Amino acid sequence: MWWKKHNRKPADQEQTLLSHLTELRDRLLRSIVCILLVFLALSYFANDIYTLIAAPLLEQLPENGTMIATEVAAPFLVPFKLTFFVSIFIAMPYLLYQSWAFVAPGLYEKERNFAMPLLLLSIVLFYLGTCFAFFVIFPIVFKFFALSAPEGVSFVPDIGQYLKFVLGLFFAFGISFEAPVLTILLVKTGISTVRSLAEKRPYIIVGAFTIGMLLTPPDVLSQTLLALPMWGLFELGLLLCKLFMPAAEGLEEQESS
Protein backbone atom coordinates (compact mmCIF):
# COMPACT_ATOMS: atom_id res chain seq x y z
CA MET A 1 0.00 0.00 0.00
CA TRP A 2 2.91 2.32 0.63
CA TRP A 3 3.59 2.68 -3.07
CA LYS A 4 -0.01 3.76 -3.71
CA LYS A 5 0.31 6.50 -1.13
CA HIS A 6 3.64 7.48 -2.61
CA ASN A 7 2.11 7.69 -6.08
CA ARG A 8 -0.72 9.90 -4.82
CA LYS A 9 1.60 12.57 -3.43
CA PRO A 10 2.52 14.23 -6.74
CA ALA A 11 -1.16 14.31 -7.75
CA ASP A 12 -2.13 15.82 -4.39
CA GLN A 13 0.60 18.41 -4.71
CA GLU A 14 -0.49 19.20 -8.26
CA GLN A 15 -4.10 19.56 -7.11
CA THR A 16 -3.03 21.87 -4.27
CA LEU A 17 -0.96 24.01 -6.64
CA LEU A 18 -3.87 24.16 -9.09
CA SER A 19 -6.29 25.26 -6.37
CA HIS A 20 -3.86 27.98 -5.25
CA LEU A 21 -3.46 29.24 -8.81
CA THR A 22 -7.23 29.23 -9.27
CA GLU A 23 -7.72 31.22 -6.08
CA LEU A 24 -4.97 33.65 -7.11
CA ARG A 25 -6.66 34.16 -10.48
CA ASP A 26 -10.03 34.78 -8.83
CA ARG A 27 -8.61 37.33 -6.41
CA LEU A 28 -6.73 39.13 -9.19
CA LEU A 29 -9.93 39.30 -11.23
CA ARG A 30 -11.83 40.69 -8.24
CA SER A 31 -9.14 43.32 -7.76
CA ILE A 32 -9.24 44.33 -11.43
CA VAL A 33 -13.05 44.50 -11.39
CA CYS A 34 -12.94 46.67 -8.27
CA ILE A 35 -10.51 49.12 -9.90
CA LEU A 36 -12.61 49.26 -13.08
CA LEU A 37 -15.82 49.89 -11.14
CA VAL A 38 -14.22 52.73 -9.18
CA PHE A 39 -12.75 54.13 -12.41
CA LEU A 40 -16.14 54.04 -14.15
CA ALA A 41 -17.75 55.78 -11.19
CA LEU A 42 -15.10 58.53 -11.21
CA SER A 43 -14.61 58.93 -14.96
CA TYR A 44 -17.46 61.45 -15.22
CA PHE A 45 -15.53 63.67 -12.77
CA ALA A 46 -12.13 63.23 -14.48
CA ASN A 47 -11.68 66.93 -15.26
CA ASP A 48 -12.78 67.94 -11.76
CA ILE A 49 -10.31 65.49 -10.23
CA TYR A 50 -7.49 66.92 -12.31
CA THR A 51 -8.48 70.47 -11.33
CA LEU A 52 -8.42 69.44 -7.68
CA ILE A 53 -4.98 67.83 -7.93
CA ALA A 54 -3.67 70.81 -9.94
CA ALA A 55 -4.95 73.35 -7.37
CA PRO A 56 -1.64 73.60 -5.41
CA LEU A 57 0.16 74.56 -8.63
CA LEU A 58 -2.56 76.83 -10.02
CA GLU A 59 -2.51 78.86 -6.80
CA GLN A 60 1.17 79.69 -7.40
CA LEU A 61 0.78 80.78 -11.02
CA PRO A 62 0.76 84.50 -11.87
CA GLU A 63 -2.60 86.22 -12.20
CA ASN A 64 -4.45 84.87 -15.25
CA GLY A 65 -1.76 82.18 -15.52
CA THR A 66 -2.73 78.81 -16.98
CA MET A 67 -1.29 75.40 -17.70
CA ILE A 68 -0.69 74.21 -21.25
CA ALA A 69 -0.96 70.94 -23.20
CA THR A 70 1.92 70.25 -25.59
CA GLU A 71 0.36 67.07 -27.01
CA VAL A 72 -2.81 66.93 -29.09
CA ALA A 73 -4.62 64.28 -27.01
CA ALA A 74 -3.28 65.43 -23.62
CA PRO A 75 -6.35 67.49 -22.59
CA PHE A 76 -8.47 64.35 -22.97
CA LEU A 77 -6.07 61.59 -21.87
CA VAL A 78 -4.28 63.16 -18.91
CA PRO A 79 -7.38 63.60 -16.69
CA PHE A 80 -8.39 59.99 -17.36
CA LYS A 81 -4.88 58.75 -16.55
CA LEU A 82 -5.03 60.60 -13.26
CA THR A 83 -8.50 59.21 -12.57
CA PHE A 84 -7.21 55.68 -13.15
CA PHE A 85 -4.44 56.15 -10.58
CA VAL A 86 -6.92 57.71 -8.15
CA SER A 87 -9.10 54.62 -8.63
CA ILE A 88 -6.19 52.38 -7.62
CA PHE A 89 -5.54 54.66 -4.65
CA ILE A 90 -9.15 54.43 -3.48
CA ALA A 91 -9.33 50.67 -4.09
CA MET A 92 -6.06 50.01 -2.25
CA PRO A 93 -7.66 48.67 0.98
CA TYR A 94 -9.70 46.15 -1.04
CA LEU A 95 -6.64 45.14 -3.08
CA LEU A 96 -4.62 44.58 0.08
CA TYR A 97 -7.52 42.65 1.60
CA GLN A 98 -7.50 40.29 -1.39
CA SER A 99 -3.75 39.84 -1.00
CA TRP A 100 -4.19 39.17 2.72
CA ALA A 101 -7.04 36.70 2.15
CA PHE A 102 -4.79 34.75 -0.23
CA VAL A 103 -1.77 34.67 2.09
CA ALA A 104 -3.40 34.43 5.54
CA PRO A 105 -4.48 30.73 5.40
CA GLY A 106 -0.82 29.72 5.08
CA LEU A 107 0.25 31.62 8.20
CA TYR A 108 0.30 30.49 11.81
CA GLU A 109 -2.08 32.24 14.19
CA LYS A 110 0.80 34.08 15.86
CA GLU A 111 2.00 35.30 12.47
CA ARG A 112 -1.51 36.44 11.52
CA ASN A 113 -1.88 38.33 14.80
CA PHE A 114 1.34 40.19 14.03
CA ALA A 115 0.83 40.71 10.30
CA MET A 116 -2.75 42.04 10.38
CA PRO A 117 -2.06 45.15 12.52
CA LEU A 118 1.11 45.76 10.51
CA LEU A 119 -0.88 45.62 7.27
CA LEU A 120 -3.43 48.11 8.61
CA LEU A 121 -0.60 50.37 9.81
CA SER A 122 1.04 50.27 6.38
CA ILE A 123 -2.25 51.30 4.69
CA VAL A 124 -2.75 54.22 7.08
CA LEU A 125 0.86 55.36 6.69
CA PHE A 126 0.67 55.22 2.89
CA TYR A 127 -2.45 57.41 2.89
CA LEU A 128 -0.83 59.78 5.40
CA GLY A 129 2.21 60.05 3.14
CA THR A 130 0.16 61.01 0.10
CA CYS A 131 -1.91 63.51 2.12
CA PHE A 132 1.28 65.03 3.53
CA ALA A 133 2.61 65.41 0.00
CA PHE A 134 -0.58 67.08 -1.26
CA PHE A 135 -1.34 69.44 1.63
CA VAL A 136 2.18 70.28 2.85
CA ILE A 137 4.80 69.52 0.22
CA PHE A 138 3.06 70.60 -2.98
CA PRO A 139 2.38 74.22 -1.91
CA ILE A 140 5.98 74.64 -0.71
CA VAL A 141 7.59 73.06 -3.77
CA PHE A 142 5.43 74.84 -6.35
CA LYS A 143 5.85 78.20 -4.67
CA PHE A 144 9.61 77.64 -4.69
CA PHE A 145 9.56 76.74 -8.40
CA ALA A 146 7.38 79.73 -9.29
CA LEU A 147 9.56 82.21 -7.39
CA SER A 148 12.84 80.77 -8.68
CA ALA A 149 12.00 81.30 -12.36
CA PRO A 150 14.54 83.68 -13.97
CA GLU A 151 13.36 87.11 -15.05
CA GLY A 152 11.80 87.02 -18.49
CA VAL A 153 10.87 83.32 -18.20
CA SER A 154 7.16 82.53 -18.01
CA PHE A 155 6.20 79.72 -15.63
CA VAL A 156 3.68 77.78 -17.76
CA PRO A 157 3.67 74.08 -16.76
CA ASP A 158 2.52 71.31 -19.09
CA ILE A 159 -0.38 69.19 -17.80
CA GLY A 160 1.25 65.90 -18.82
CA GLN A 161 4.54 66.71 -17.10
CA TYR A 162 2.64 67.91 -14.04
CA LEU A 163 0.81 64.58 -13.81
CA LYS A 164 4.10 62.69 -13.98
CA PHE A 165 5.59 64.97 -11.33
CA VAL A 166 2.77 64.68 -8.80
CA LEU A 167 2.38 60.91 -9.24
CA GLY A 168 6.10 60.53 -8.58
CA LEU A 169 5.83 62.58 -5.39
CA PHE A 170 2.70 60.74 -4.25
CA PHE A 171 4.50 57.42 -4.70
CA ALA A 172 7.71 58.67 -3.06
CA PHE A 173 5.99 60.01 0.06
CA GLY A 174 3.62 57.06 0.31
CA ILE A 175 6.55 54.63 0.28
CA SER A 176 8.77 56.74 2.55
CA PHE A 177 6.05 56.84 5.20
CA GLU A 178 6.38 53.04 5.48
CA ALA A 179 9.66 53.54 7.38
CA PRO A 180 8.12 52.54 10.76
CA VAL A 181 6.79 49.31 9.24
CA LEU A 182 10.22 48.47 7.83
CA THR A 183 11.85 49.23 11.20
CA ILE A 184 9.39 46.98 13.05
CA LEU A 185 9.94 44.15 10.55
CA LEU A 186 13.72 44.38 10.92
CA VAL A 187 13.46 44.08 14.70
CA LYS A 188 10.67 41.49 14.78
CA THR A 189 12.40 39.13 12.34
CA GLY A 190 15.70 39.41 14.21
CA ILE A 191 17.58 40.93 11.27
CA SER A 192 18.52 43.86 13.48
CA THR A 193 17.86 45.25 16.97
CA VAL A 194 16.70 48.57 18.35
CA ARG A 195 20.15 49.28 19.74
CA SER A 196 21.87 48.37 16.48
CA LEU A 197 19.53 50.55 14.42
CA ALA A 198 19.98 53.45 16.83
CA GLU A 199 23.76 53.14 16.53
CA LYS A 200 23.44 53.23 12.74
CA ARG A 201 21.44 56.49 12.87
CA PRO A 202 24.05 58.53 10.89
CA TYR A 203 23.94 55.97 8.07
CA ILE A 204 20.13 55.94 8.19
CA ILE A 205 20.06 59.72 7.75
CA VAL A 206 22.43 59.53 4.78
CA GLY A 207 20.29 56.72 3.35
CA ALA A 208 17.14 58.83 3.77
CA PHE A 209 18.67 61.66 1.77
CA THR A 210 19.89 59.18 -0.86
CA ILE A 211 16.39 57.72 -1.21
CA GLY A 212 15.04 61.27 -1.41
CA MET A 213 17.45 61.94 -4.26
CA LEU A 214 16.34 58.80 -6.13
CA LEU A 215 12.57 59.11 -5.63
CA THR A 216 11.99 62.84 -6.04
CA PRO A 217 12.60 65.29 -8.89
CA PRO A 218 16.19 66.57 -9.14
CA ASP A 219 15.91 69.52 -6.77
CA VAL A 220 17.34 69.83 -3.27
CA LEU A 221 14.09 71.08 -1.73
CA SER A 222 12.03 68.01 -2.68
CA GLN A 223 14.82 65.68 -1.57
CA THR A 224 15.10 67.38 1.82
CA LEU A 225 11.33 67.49 2.36
CA LEU A 226 11.19 63.74 1.74
CA ALA A 227 14.29 62.81 3.75
CA LEU A 228 13.35 64.66 6.95
CA PRO A 229 9.95 62.95 7.44
CA MET A 230 11.56 59.61 6.61
CA TRP A 231 14.12 60.15 9.35
CA GLY A 232 11.40 61.16 11.80
CA LEU A 233 9.35 58.08 10.92
CA PHE A 234 12.40 55.89 11.44
CA GLU A 235 12.64 57.31 14.96
CA LEU A 236 8.92 56.61 15.40
CA GLY A 237 9.53 53.01 14.35
CA LEU A 238 12.23 52.64 17.01
CA LEU A 239 9.86 54.05 19.62
CA LEU A 240 7.09 51.63 18.60
CA CYS A 241 9.53 48.72 18.86
CA LYS A 242 10.45 49.76 22.40
CA LEU A 243 6.80 50.15 23.42
CA PHE A 244 5.21 47.10 21.79
CA MET A 245 8.12 44.65 21.60
CA PRO A 246 9.71 44.87 25.07
CA ALA A 247 10.73 41.21 24.85
CA ALA A 248 13.07 41.96 21.95
CA GLU A 249 14.55 44.91 23.82
CA GLY A 250 15.00 42.81 26.98
CA LEU A 251 16.79 40.08 25.03
CA GLU A 252 18.97 42.73 23.48
CA GLU A 253 19.97 44.09 26.91
CA GLN A 254 20.79 40.57 28.15
CA GLU A 255 23.06 39.96 25.16
CA SER A 256 24.85 43.27 25.68
CA SER A 257 25.44 42.51 29.37
N, C-alpha and C positions, 0 to 999 in steps of 0.2 A: 504493500500500500504506500510505502514511503515514496516510491517513484511517481505515483499518481499525484501526491501532494506536491512533489518537486516540480512536476510538469505543469501544475496549475499556477505556480507562482508567477511566471512571466505573463500569463494571461491576466491574472489579478492585477499585476503592476500596470499592464497596458490599459486595463479597464479603469484603474484609478487615474492614470495620466489622462485618459480620454475624458473622464468626468471633470477633471480639473480644467482642461482646455475648454470644455463646453461651458463650464461656469464662468471662466475668464471671458469667453466670447460674449456670453449673455450680459455680464456686467459692463463690458466695454460698449456694447450696443445701448444699454440703458444710459450710460454716461453720455454717449453721442446724442441720443434722443433728447436727453435733458438739455444739453447745450443748444440744440436746434430749436427746441420749444421756447427757451428763454430768448434766443436770437430772434425768432419770429415775433415774439411778444414785444421786443424792443425795437425792431426794425422800423416801425412807423415813426419812432422818436429819434432816429439816427442823427438827424441834423441838430436836434436839441441836445443830444448827448455830447456831440462834438463841441457845440457852443459852450456847454457847461465845462468840459475839460479844457477848452481854450481860454476860459475866463481869466485865469491868472496871468496869461500872456497879454490878452487884449487890454487888461487894465493898465499895463505898463507901456502900451503903444502911445505915440503922440496923439493929440486931438485929431479926430477924423482919420486916424491910422487904421489900416486894415491888413489882413493876411492875404497872400496871393496863392494861386495854384499854377505851377509851372508845367503840369501835364494835363492833357485834354480831359481825361476821364477822372482826374483827381477829385473834383468837387462832388462827384457821385460816389466813387469807390472809397475814398478815405473815411467818410463818416460810417460806412458799413463795416469797414475793417475795424474801426474802433469799437463799434457796437458788438462785433463778434468777440473781441477780447474782453469787453465788459460782460458779455454773456458767460464766458469761461470764469471770470472773476466772481460773478454772482453764483454760478453753479458749483463753485469750488467745494463747499461743504458736502454736497451730494456726491461729487466725484471722489472725495476722500473717504466718504462713507462706503462707497462701493469698493474702494481699495481695501478698506479695513474689513469689510464683510468677507472679502476673498481670503485675506491673510489670517484673520483672527482664529478660525477653527484649527489652524495648525500650531497655535501658540498654547503654552501652559497658562493656567489661570493666573499665576503670579506675573507672567509676562504680559498678559492682557491687562491686568490691574495697573501695571506700570505704563504700558504703551498708550492706553486710551486717554488718560489725562495729558500725556505728552502730545498726542495728536491734536487734542482740543487746544492746547496751549500754542502749538505751531500755527493753527488756523487763525487764532486771535492775533498772534504776533504778526503774521503776514498781512492781515487787514490793517493792523495798526501802522505797519511800515508804509503801506500805500497811502493811508490817510495822512501820515506825517509828511510824506513827499508832496501830496497835493496841497495841504493847508499851510505847511510851514516852509518847505524847501522851494516849491515853485515860485511863490511871490518873491523870495529873496534872490533866487537865481535869475529870474527874468528881469527883475529891476536892475540887477548888476549888469546883465547883458545890454539892456536898453541904454543905461547911463554910460557904458564903456564904449559905445560906438563912436568912431572918430568923427570929427566935424566934417560935414558935407556928405556923410554916408547915411542913407535912409535905412532905418531898421524895419524891414518888411519881410517877416518870416513866411516860408512856404508851408502850406498845411500838411503836405506829405512828410516833410522833414520834421515838422513839429510833432506829428504822430509818432514817428520813430523815436524822437527824443524823449517824449513823456513815457512811452511804453518801456524804454530802457531804464528810466529812473524809477518807474513803478516796480519793475522787476528787481532792480538793484536794491531798493529800500525794503521791499518785501522779503527778499532773501537775507539781507543783512540783519533784519530784526529777528531772524531765527538763531542768533548767536547764543541766547540762553539755552535753547533746546540742544544745540551742539555741545555746549559746555556740560549740561546734565548727562548727555549720552556718553561723553568721554569719561566722566567720573563713574557713572553707573556701570559701564562695561569694564571698568578697571584699566582702560587704556592709559588714563592719567589720574592724578589726584588733585584735590583742591590746593594743597600746598605747592605741588609741582606747577600747576597752572599759574598760581599767584607769583611764583618765582620767575616764570617766563613772561611776566607782564610786559617788559620792554619789547620783546619779540612779537607779542600779540598786538601791541600798538603799531609797530612797523607793518605787521601783516594786515591790520585794518586799513592803513593808508594805502598799502599795495592793492588790496581788493578794491578800495575806492577808486584807485587809478584805473583798474581794469574794467570795472562795471559802469563807471559814469563817463559822461563826455569829457574830452580832454581839456578841462579847466580846473584850476586849483580849488576854486570855491566849491564846486560840486563834490570833488574828492574829499575835501575836509568835512563838509556837511554830512557825508555818508560815513566817514571814518569815526567821527566823534560819537555819534549814537551807537555804532557798533562796539566801540570800546566800552561805553556805558552799559550796554546790554551784556557784554561779557562779564562785567563786574556784577551785574544783576544775577547772571547765571551762577557765579561763585557763591553769592549770598543764598540763592535758592538751594544749592547743594548743601550748604552748612545747615540750613533750617530744616530741610526735608529728608536729608540723608545723613543723619548724625552718626549712623553706624560706620559709614565709609570714612568719616572724619576721625572717629574714634580709632579705627583700625590703622589709619594713617599716623596718628599720634603714637600708637603702640610701636609701630615699625620704626619711627624716628627715635624713640627712646631706647 
